[in-house]
């Protein structure tokens, strides 16, 4: 891992996300890129012409530049390679475009907060970044003073279509010294006998040479409820999952299911495009 992008609105939640990113950067010697987006209304964007800035825009730009500089000098980032990017635009579009343009390996973002003209990460923006990004996204939830990755619940269906990109998740877990707890959720509409589910999972996992992991099957009414209830039962630090389309298990992070998971989970979530 070489580059970590941290979108920030300078809120406490964004600061918690920055601490999490700093911890990962120290383990991987990665560079942290701080990104602030002045999220403008469409009518304001239409008024901005080349070589001309509205006085209000200049005020927000100067204020944001000062805040970015201050954030880059925070104690949590001491000794790390840190750079800054300031953008005017639409929030989730700019996050994914900046990540692609700068060859980012991981996006770490808070799940809520507000700054400037509009709220930056409340509601759908975080979900849109997760659903549209081809780059792994770590969404930090809650108000923990320190984010831990010791116990990670990784929900999967252990089919071959999820194998592509699976190594990315395994590498992240190993990098952070995590103990992965692989989970298969059994639902009434897609139920598997225990011996069938166990055989599928262990046959799938043996190709990744994992030294230490746990595996569980959890029965619930739907996948989202199963993940949330199981993560609560084992007191997980983090929920991990892959996204790869809109069929079967991949629907988990699309449409209303993803919104429910992001809104209802008190735990941080990391997603990987498979």
C-alpha positions as CSV (number, residue, x, y, z in Angstrom):
1,X,0.0,0.0,0.0
2,X,1.5,3.3,-1.2
3,X,-1.2,6.0,-1.0
4,X,-4.1,6.6,1.3
5,X,-6.7,9.2,0.5
6,X,-8.5,10.8,3.4
7,X,-11.4,13.1,2.5
8,X,-12.0,15.6,5.3
9,X,-14.5,18.2,6.3
10,X,-12.5,19.0,9.5
11,X,-15.2,17.5,11.7
12,X,-14.5,15.2,14.7
13,X,-15.7,12.2,12.7
14,X,-13.2,13.1,9.9
15,X,-10.5,13.5,12.5
16,X,-11.2,9.9,13.8
17,X,-10.9,8.7,10.2
18,X,-7.6,10.5,9.9
19,X,-6.3,8.7,13.0
20,X,-7.3,5.4,11.5
21,X,-5.6,6.2,8.2
22,X,-2.4,7.3,10.1
23,X,-2.3,3.9,11.8
24,X,-2.5,2.1,8.5
25,X,0.1,4.4,6.9
26,X,2.6,3.7,9.6
27,X,2.3,-0.1,9.1
28,X,2.7,0.2,5.3
29,X,4.9,3.3,5.0
30,X,2.2,4.8,2.8
31,X,1.7,8.5,1.9
32,X,-1.5,10.2,3.2
33,X,-3.3,12.6,0.9
34,X,-5.7,14.9,2.6
35,X,-8.6,16.0,0.4
36,X,-11.1,18.7,1.1
37,X,-14.0,19.4,-1.3
38,X,-15.9,22.7,-1.2
39,X,-19.3,21.1,-2.2
40,X,-21.0,23.9,-4.1
41,X,-24.6,24.2,-5.3
42,X,-25.0,23.7,-9.0
43,X,-26.1,27.3,-9.6
44,X,-22.9,28.5,-7.9
45,X,-20.7,26.2,-10.0
46,X,-22.4,27.6,-13.1
47,X,-21.4,31.1,-12.1
48,X,-17.7,30.4,-11.8
49,X,-15.8,31.2,-15.0
50,X,-12.1,30.7,-15.8
51,X,-10.0,33.4,-14.1
52,X,-12.9,34.6,-12.0
53,X,-13.9,33.5,-8.5
54,X,-16.8,34.8,-6.5
55,X,-15.8,36.6,-3.2
56,X,-17.6,33.9,-1.3
57,X,-15.7,31.1,-3.0
58,X,-12.4,32.8,-2.3
59,X,-13.3,33.0,1.3
60,X,-14.1,29.3,1.5
61,X,-10.9,28.5,-0.4
62,X,-8.6,30.5,1.8
63,X,-10.3,29.1,4.9
64,X,-10.1,25.5,3.6
65,X,-6.4,25.9,2.7
66,X,-5.6,27.1,6.2
67,X,-7.6,24.2,7.7
68,X,-5.8,21.6,5.4
69,X,-2.4,22.9,6.4
70,X,-3.4,22.7,10.1
71,X,-4.7,19.2,9.7
72,X,-1.5,18.0,7.9
73,X,0.5,19.2,10.9
74,X,-1.6,17.3,13.5
75,X,0.2,15.2,16.0
76,X,-1.3,12.0,14.5
77,X,0.5,12.5,11.2
78,X,3.9,13.2,12.7
79,X,6.7,11.5,10.7
80,X,4.4,10.6,7.8
81,X,4.5,11.8,4.3
82,X,1.4,14.0,3.9
83,X,0.1,16.1,0.9
84,X,-3.0,18.1,0.4
85,X,-5.6,18.6,-2.4
86,X,-8.4,21.2,-2.4
87,X,-11.3,20.8,-4.9
88,X,-14.4,22.7,-5.8
89,X,-17.1,20.3,-7.0
90,X,-19.6,17.6,-6.2
91,X,-18.6,15.5,-3.3
92,X,-18.7,11.9,-4.2
93,X,-17.7,12.5,-7.9
94,X,-14.6,14.4,-6.8
95,X,-13.5,11.7,-4.3
96,X,-13.6,8.9,-6.8
97,X,-11.9,11.0,-9.5
98,X,-9.1,12.2,-7.2
99,X,-8.5,8.7,-6.1
100,X,-8.2,7.4,-9.6
101,X,-6.0,10.3,-10.8
102,X,-3.6,9.8,-7.9
103,X,-3.4,6.0,-8.0
104,X,-4.8,5.7,-4.5
105,X,-4.8,2.3,-2.8
106,X,-7.3,3.0,0.0
107,X,-9.9,5.7,0.7
108,X,-10.5,6.3,4.4
109,X,-13.5,8.5,5.2
110,X,-15.7,9.5,8.1
111,X,-19.3,8.6,7.9
112,X,-20.7,12.0,8.7
113,X,-19.8,15.7,9.3
114,X,-20.5,19.1,7.8
115,X,-18.6,22.0,6.5
116,X,-18.8,24.9,4.0
117,X,-21.9,25.3,1.8
118,X,-23.4,21.9,2.3
119,X,-23.1,18.8,4.5
120,X,-20.3,16.7,3.1
121,X,-20.6,13.1,4.3
122,X,-24.1,12.8,5.8
123,X,-26.4,10.3,4.2
124,X,-26.0,9.2,0.6
125,X,-22.5,10.7,-0.2
126,X,-20.6,8.0,1.8
127,X,-22.8,5.3,0.3
128,X,-22.3,6.6,-3.2
129,X,-18.5,6.6,-2.8
130,X,-18.6,3.0,-1.6
131,X,-20.9,1.9,-4.4
132,X,-19.0,3.7,-7.2
133,X,-15.4,3.3,-6.2
134,X,-13.2,0.7,-7.7
135,X,-10.7,1.4,-4.9
136,X,-11.2,-0.1,-1.4
137,X,-13.1,2.2,0.9
138,X,-12.8,2.2,4.7
139,X,-15.8,4.1,6.3
140,X,-15.2,4.9,9.9
141,X,-18.3,4.9,12.1
142,X,-18.8,5.9,15.7
143,X,-16.8,8.0,18.0
144,X,-14.0,5.7,19.1
145,X,-10.8,7.4,20.3
146,X,-8.8,4.6,18.6
147,X,-10.0,2.5,15.7
148,X,-9.1,-1.2,16.1
149,X,-8.9,-3.9,13.4
150,X,-8.3,-6.9,15.7
151,X,-11.6,-8.7,15.1
152,X,-12.9,-8.3,11.5
153,X,-16.2,-10.0,10.3
154,X,-15.9,-10.6,6.6
155,X,-19.2,-11.5,5.0
156,X,-19.0,-13.6,1.9
157,X,-20.9,-16.3,0.0
158,X,-17.6,-18.2,-1.0
159,X,-18.5,-18.6,-4.7
160,X,-16.0,-18.4,-7.5
161,X,-17.3,-15.1,-8.7
162,X,-16.1,-13.5,-5.4
163,X,-12.6,-14.9,-5.8
164,X,-11.4,-12.1,-8.0
165,X,-9.9,-9.5,-5.8
166,X,-10.4,-11.5,-2.6
167,X,-6.6,-11.4,-2.1
168,X,-6.9,-7.6,-1.6
169,X,-9.0,-8.2,1.5
170,X,-6.7,-10.9,2.8
171,X,-3.7,-8.6,2.3
172,X,-5.4,-5.8,4.2
173,X,-6.3,-8.0,7.1
174,X,-2.7,-9.4,7.3
175,X,-1.2,-5.9,7.1
176,X,-3.3,-4.8,10.1
177,X,-2.8,-7.9,12.2
178,X,-6.5,-8.7,12.0
179,X,-8.1,-12.0,12.9
180,X,-10.6,-12.5,10.1
181,X,-13.9,-14.1,11.1
182,X,-15.5,-15.2,7.8
183,X,-19.2,-15.3,7.8
184,X,-21.8,-17.0,5.6
185,X,-25.4,-15.7,6.2
186,X,-28.1,-18.3,5.6
187,X,-31.5,-16.8,4.6
188,X,-34.8,-18.4,4.0
189,X,-34.5,-17.7,0.3
190,X,-31.0,-19.0,0.0
191,X,-30.6,-21.7,2.6
192,X,-27.7,-24.2,2.7
193,X,-27.3,-27.1,5.1
194,X,-24.4,-26.6,7.6
195,X,-22.2,-29.4,6.1
196,X,-22.7,-27.9,2.6
197,X,-21.9,-24.3,3.7
198,X,-18.8,-25.4,5.7
199,X,-17.4,-27.4,2.7
200,X,-17.9,-24.5,0.4
201,X,-16.2,-22.0,2.7
202,X,-13.2,-24.1,3.7
203,X,-12.6,-25.3,0.1
204,X,-12.7,-21.6,-1.0
205,X,-10.4,-20.4,1.8
206,X,-7.7,-23.0,1.6
207,X,-6.3,-21.4,-1.6
208,X,-5.3,-18.3,0.3
209,X,-3.0,-20.0,2.8
210,X,-4.5,-18.4,5.9
211,X,-2.8,-19.3,9.1
212,X,-5.4,-18.1,11.5
213,X,-9.1,-17.5,10.8
214,X,-12.5,-18.3,12.1
215,X,-15.7,-19.3,10.2
216,X,-19.3,-19.1,11.2
217,X,-22.7,-19.7,9.6
218,X,-25.5,-17.4,10.8
219,X,-29.2,-17.8,10.1
220,X,-31.3,-14.7,9.7
221,X,-34.2,-13.2,7.7
222,X,-31.9,-11.4,5.3
223,X,-28.2,-10.8,4.7
224,X,-28.0,-7.3,6.2
225,X,-29.7,-8.3,9.4
226,X,-27.5,-11.4,9.6
227,X,-24.3,-9.4,9.3
228,X,-25.3,-6.7,11.8
229,X,-26.6,-9.3,14.3
230,X,-23.5,-11.5,14.0
231,X,-21.1,-8.5,14.3
232,X,-22.9,-7.5,17.4
233,X,-22.8,-11.0,18.9
234,X,-19.0,-11.3,18.5
235,X,-18.3,-7.6,19.2
236,X,-16.5,-7.1,15.9
237,X,-14.3,-4.1,15.3
238,X,-14.9,-3.9,11.6
239,X,-17.2,-5.4,8.9
240,X,-15.5,-6.3,5.6
241,X,-17.1,-7.2,2.3
242,X,-16.6,-7.3,-1.4
243,X,-18.7,-5.7,-4.1
244,X,-18.8,-7.0,-7.7
245,X,-22.1,-6.1,-9.3
246,X,-25.8,-6.3,-8.8
247,X,-26.5,-10.0,-8.7
248,X,-26.9,-12.3,-5.8
249,X,-24.7,-11.4,-2.8
250,X,-23.3,-8.4,-4.7
251,X,-26.6,-6.6,-4.2
252,X,-25.6,-6.2,-0.6
253,X,-24.0,-2.8,-1.3
254,X,-26.5,-1.6,-3.9
255,X,-29.8,0.2,-3.4
256,X,-31.6,0.2,-0.1
257,X,-29.6,-2.6,1.4
258,X,-26.4,-0.7,1.4
259,X,-28.2,2.4,2.8
260,X,-29.6,0.3,5.6
261,X,-26.2,-1.3,6.4
262,X,-24.4,2.0,6.5
263,X,-27.1,3.7,8.5
264,X,-27.7,0.9,11.0
265,X,-24.2,-0.4,11.7
266,X,-22.4,1.2,14.6
267,X,-19.2,-0.4,13.3
268,X,-16.7,0.7,10.7
269,X,-17.0,-0.9,7.3
270,X,-14.4,-1.7,4.6
271,X,-15.4,-2.6,1.0
272,X,-13.4,-4.0,-1.8
273,X,-14.3,-4.2,-5.5
274,X,-14.1,-7.9,-6.5
